[in-house]
Amino acid sequence: MENRNHSTVTHFILLGDPMVQVVLFLIFLVVYVALLVANILLILVVFIDHRLHNPMYSFLVNLSVINICGPSAIVPRMLVDFISGNKSIVFAACVAQMFFSFVMRGCESLLLVFMAYDRYVAICKPLRYNRIMKRSVCVLMITVTWTVSFAMSSVNIFFLCSLTFCGSNIINHFMCSFPSVMLLSCSDSSVLDFMTFLLSATILLVPLLLILLSYYKIISSIKGIHSRRYKAFSSCTPHFIVVTLYYGMAVIISMSPKVSVDGNREKVFSVFYVIIIPMLNPMIYSLRNKDVHRALRHLAQLQK
């Protein structure tokens, strides 16, 4: 599409890197299939094994749904573009990609808070666990996770759509990355910059502080009680690794200067955030989980 300096942009061109498209297609395809298989398998295992019908695994199922939905809003289109060579994407489709990306990131951030709280109650208040983490409370937590994420993402997208794009329409990325799209706006984005900062702080910083508070309470509770340490650390280790990956990458992306989005670094971070972490999450939770291993063996026996 030809760039026109004085007309409103209705399409964007995803530039990417034509020299490595075949390699990228194969890598993304393998990772995406692995992501789908790992997360769907975890969902099936939890649904089939009634012993896993508890709050912890209910949250894990929701995490797997998020891990599937987020990349599925972006990767299939990306794979088609790699093969077809078609780099044009309409504004509405670009906005949809960013919206679902925002929603899934928000959902994961909030869900990690509730998962941390679940571990806190299980370790620090085991006798009251069933009363505190009853079914209605878990449903409420999951409902809050999705509702708040949709609401906050809608606000961000509303302000984005109020901007005017009338200059270059070339996005130096394989997908509609929010920072890359923002650079193409020819109108004042100060309000959106402020809203993005405010929403990012709310959806990232507040949950992270609550997670750290839960870990502080857990560590304080088991300090000096050697018999409970191993079980507590074993229970919390997968969650801690997932939290470190998620928030570590989120902080790196958030702290990257705006001018750096033209380089390859932001692409690498985005790819890791969008597709690699969702593939790793179910593996991290399943690697040393005896309950999941037992359920997987049970599922394998059902297939015979």
N, C-alpha and C positions, 0 to 999 in steps of 0.2 A: 504494500500500500504506500502510496506517495505521501510524504509528510507535507502538511499545509499549515503555515504559521498562523493563519487567521481564521481557521475553521475549527469547529469542535471535533475532537477525536472521538470516533465511534468504535475503532478497532485498535488493538495493540499488536505489535510484532514481538514475539518471544525470540530473542536473538540466539541465546544458547551458544554452543560451540560446534559448528558443522563438521569440524575435523574429527571429532570423537563420538559422533552420534550413534554409530553402530555399537561401539563399546559401551556407551552409556545405556543404550536400549537393553543390551544383554544383562548388564549389572542391575539395572532397575527392575527388569522382569524377574530375575532370580530372587532379588531381595523382596519384591512385592509378593511373589508366590510364597516364599518362606514366611513372610509376615502373615498372610492369610491362613496358611496351614497351621502355624503355631497358635494363633489367636483362636481360630475356629475349633481346633483340637482342645484347647483349654476350656472353652465354653461348653463343648460337648461332654467333656469329662465331668465338669461340675454339675451339669444337668442330669447326667446318667447316674452318678454316684450320690445317693441320698445322704451319705455321711458328710458330704461337702456342702450340704444345704445350711450354711450358717453365714453370719454377716461378713466375715472376712472374704469368703469366696463369692458372695454376692457382689462385693466391691470389685473383686478381680474380674468377674464376668463383665461388669460395666466398663472396667479399664480395657478389657479386650475389645468390647464394642467400639470404644473410642479409638483404640489402636487400628481398627479396621476402617471406620468411617472417615477419619481424618485423611489418611493417605489415599483412600478410594475417591475422594473429591478432587484429587490432583493427579495421581500417578497414571491412571488409565489414559487420560487426555495427553499426558506427557509422552507416554509410550507410543500412542498413535502419531503424535507430532514427530517423534524421532524417525519413524518409519516412512510416513507420508511426505515429510519435508514441509508440511503446511505449518507456518509459524504464526498465522493470523488468529487472534482470539477477540471476540466482541467484548465490549466493555462490560455488559451484564454478566457474561461468563467469567470474566476476570474478577469482578466483584464477588460473584458466588464462591469462587475458589478461596478468596481471602476471608469471606464471611465464615465458611465452614472450617477453615484453618483456625480462625479466632475462637470459634465455638469449641472445637475439640481441645485446643490448648487450655482454654478456661476450664473445661470439664475435667481435664486431667489434673490441673492444679488444685481445684477444689476437692476432687475425689481423693487425692493424696493426703489432704488434710483429714478427711473422715477416716481414711485407712490408718493414719497415725493415731487418731483418737481411739479407734477400735483396738489397736495394739496397747495403748495406754490403759484402757479399761480392762482388757484381758490380763495384763501383767500386774497392774496396781490394784485392781478391784475385782479379782477373779470370782469371788462369791456373789457379787452383784452383777456379773457380766450379762447373764440372760435377762435380767430385769431392765438393765440400762439399754442394752443393744437388742431390744425386741424388734419384731418384724416391722411394726408401724414406724419406729424410729429410723430404721434403715431405709424404708421407702421414702420417708421425709427427707433424709439426707441426699438420696439419689435424685429426688425431685428438685431439691434446692440446687444441686450441682448443675443440672441441665437448664433449669429456668434462669438462674443467675447468669450462666454463660451465654445463653441466647440473648438475654436482655442487654448485657454489656457489649456483646458483639454487634448487636443491632444499632446501638448508639454510635459506636465507632464507624460502622459502615454508613450510617446516615450522614455523618459529617464528611466522610470521604466522598460520598456522592454529591455533596454540595459544592465540591471543588470543580474548577473548569480545567479541562485538558485540551489545550489548543496549539501546542507546539509539537515536539517530537513524539512519536508514538512507539518508539523502539525501547523495549524492556530488555536490559542485558541480563537475562536469566532464562531458565527453562520453564519457569512457572510465574504466576502473578505474585511476586513478593511485595509485601506492603511498602518497605522502604524504597524499592525500585520504582514502584508506581508513583509514590509520593514525589519523587524527584522530577516526574514529568508534568506535574501540575504547574499551571501558569497563573494561578490565583494565590492569594494570601492563605497560607496553611497554618497560621499561628494558633488559631482556635483548635484545629485538628491535632496539632503537635501537643498542645496542652492536654486535650482530652485523651490522646493516646498515652501520654505520660501518666496521667491520673488513673486511667483504667489499667494500665500495665502494673502500676504500683499496687493497685487494689487487688488485682487478680494474681500477682506474683509475690509481692513483698508481704502482704498480710497473711496469705496461706503459709508462706515459708516461716514466718515468725511463729505461727500457731503450731506448725510441725516441730520446730525447734523447742517450743515450750513442752510439747508432748514428750519429746525425747529427754528433755531435762527432768520431767516428772518421773519418767521410767528409770533413768539412771539414779535419781535420788532414792527411788523406792527399792532398788535391788542392791544399792551400795552396802557392802558388808554382809550380804546374804549370798554366799558362794553357791548354794544349791540352786538358786533361781537365775544366776547369771547366764549360764550356758543356754538355758531354754529361752530366756529373754532375748539374748543376742541372736540366737538362731532364728527366732520368730521375727525379729526386726531387721535382720541383715538384708533380705531382698528389698524391702521397702526403702531402706537407707540407700541402697545402690541406685534404685529407680529415681529417688528424690535427687540424689547427687547428679545423675545424668541429666534429668529434666531441668532442674533449676540452674545447674552449671552451664548448660548450653543456652538457656534463656538469658542468663546474666551476660554471657559472652556476646550474644546477638544484640541485647539491649545496650550494652556498653560500647559496641562498635560505633565509631564516628560515622556520621551520615555520608561523608564523602567516600567511605570505603565500600559502599554497596556497588560501585562500578567494577570492583575487582572480583577475583575468583573466591576470595575468602568467605564472603557472604553466601555464595552459592553452596560451598562445602558445608557451612554451618546449617543452612536451610535444609539441605538434603539429609544431613544427619538427624536434624530435629524432626523432619516430616516423615521419614521412612525407616531410618536405622533404629532409632529408639523404640518405635512401636513394634519392631521385629524382636528387639532384645527383651522387652518387658516380660512377655510370657515365659521366655527361656530363663530369665533371672528368677522368677517366682517358682518355676518348676524344677530347676536344676537340683536342689537339695531338699525338695519337699516330699517327704515320705508319703503323705496322703495323696498327692498328685501321682506319684509313681505307682502306688497301689491301684488307684483308679484307672491309670493308663493300662496296667496289666489286665485289669478287669475288662476294660473296653476291648483290648486285643483278644481276650478269650471269647468275647461275644461275637467277634468277627469270624471265628473258626467254625 
